[in-house]
Amino acid sequence: MQTVDLDYGDGLMSIDLPDSATIVKYGETFTDPPEVDPFNATRQALENPLGTKSLRELAKAGDRVVISFPDQVKGGAHAKAHRRVCIPIIVEILQEAGVRLEDIHLICAVGLHRHNTYHELRGYLGADIVDTFWPDRLHMHDAEDPKGIVDLGQDEMGNHVTCSKLLAEADLPILIGHVQGNPYGGYSGGYKMAVTGTTSWKSIQSHHNPETMHRHDFIPASTKSQMREKFDSIGQTMEERIGKKFFAVDAVVGTFAQVLGVFAGNIGEVQKASWPLAKRRTDIEMSETEPYDVLVYGLPRAFHYGPGMGTNPLLMLQAIAAQMTRVYGVFRPGGVIIAPSICDGWFNELWFPSYEKCYKRLHSLTRFGEIFRYADELGSDPDAIFKYRFHYAYHPGHPLSMISMGAIAHQQTSAVFIPGAKEPGYARGMGCVPTKDFNEAMRRTEIILGRKPRILVIPDAFRSAGVHLYLKGGVD
């Protein structure tokens, strides 16, 4: 037997597993490509951009420049994190090209996420850059500001296209992104950065919906999906209709948000150049040739979406399913997930005020995906929108896309067990099976499968940037 510690609420749950169980850990199962010096790599990328002129050549005196950057959800906050390194370098180059500091604006591309506070911004961008631009030239993207969003109609796929007015009217729009494995479209960064971070709920629901996410091509997580096609189509339409190209500065980042490479220039060219390195880091080919019957990972109380992600029942199931999409390349369809969670029913009303309302609405539906029948009602709740705009809360459309992801866990498994739930009714309310402990979940799993299962354990699933697992010969 072997003992493994899984995240469980604010602490850990120790479980005993047979020696035959496979445990995925950084440094043992996989390692990242070498880290680079982000300062040198960023300067090199900016001086040698892909498919376009350099910022020194593009920028000129009198230009209004807008630099869009990802929010605090992902990307790291250490001294060499991509956002923290590249924004000051970009500002320096722009000034050398003749752009006045007062003509440079920063916009945090939160999309439907909560606006970041002054102290949160200082925490991951650094005090110097924040205090240089705060408060008049450091903006939070507001997906519900009627004066701050430009409606650009529909693209050729029928997706609704909108854009931040700040970005649309800039003489030079710059997008900073992180290229790391992501269940939604394969990787972050690229066009995904603009399409999910600087548009509106009306546009985001064109792709973060059951019709897109419940297709066969959504799993395993990859760039070969309709969702990725929509990101590219919407992003390209944004550029076409605002009459200018975005200048991207994307970093491929590793398990601990260390920079592995930096790529700058035209977004299409940046995606083409950065994805091979991201693939080396993200797509892990295991030595096994037979899929696993059981996936095991524990949920902490707080991770990337914020405090309560592992206890809020909608986010709990979203995290479970999102992790499954990452490792679906080694999972047997119809297998079982065992995910210990404290599951005490804490929704974190301050950050996620619209979630409990959506949770209750689910109980009147036969399938999770039907929640989108009420997208207009739930996503436009005036009280929740007020809290999104002015009280650092997630947008009321956000839980709908989380529900769409969570549904995938039930579509692809025979059962999702939640050992250790403090309020078991919330686990049942999400279609999961609460159990007293891990051993009970394993006993019931063996009954379902009718044999001793092949077990895969990912104890660090939610502590750092995830990888995508494939069986031997499964990485193309």
Secondary structure, DSSP 8 states (H G I E B T S, - for coil): -EEEEEEEBTEEEEEEE-TT-EE--BTTTB-------HHHHHHHHHHS-BSS--HHHH--TT--EEEEEE-TTSS--STT-HHHHHHHHHHHHHHHTT--GGGEEEEEE-TTS----HHHHHHHH-HHHHHHHTTTTEEE--TT-TTTEEEEEE-TTS-EEEEEHHHHH-SEEEEEEEE-EETTTEESSHHHHHHHHSS-HHHHTTTSSHHHHTSGGGSS-SSSSHHHHHHHHHHHHHHHHHTS--EEEEEEE-TTS-EEEEEEEEHHHHHHHHHHHHHHHHEEE-S--S-EEEEE---BSEETTEETTTTSHHHHHHHHHHHHHHTTBTEEEEEEEE----------TTT-TTHHHHHHHHTT-SSGGGGGGGHHHHHT-HHHHHHHHHSS---TTHHHHHHHHHHHHHHHEEEEEEET-SSHHHHHHTT-EEESSHHHHHHHHHHHHTS---EEE-TTTTTS---EEE-TT---
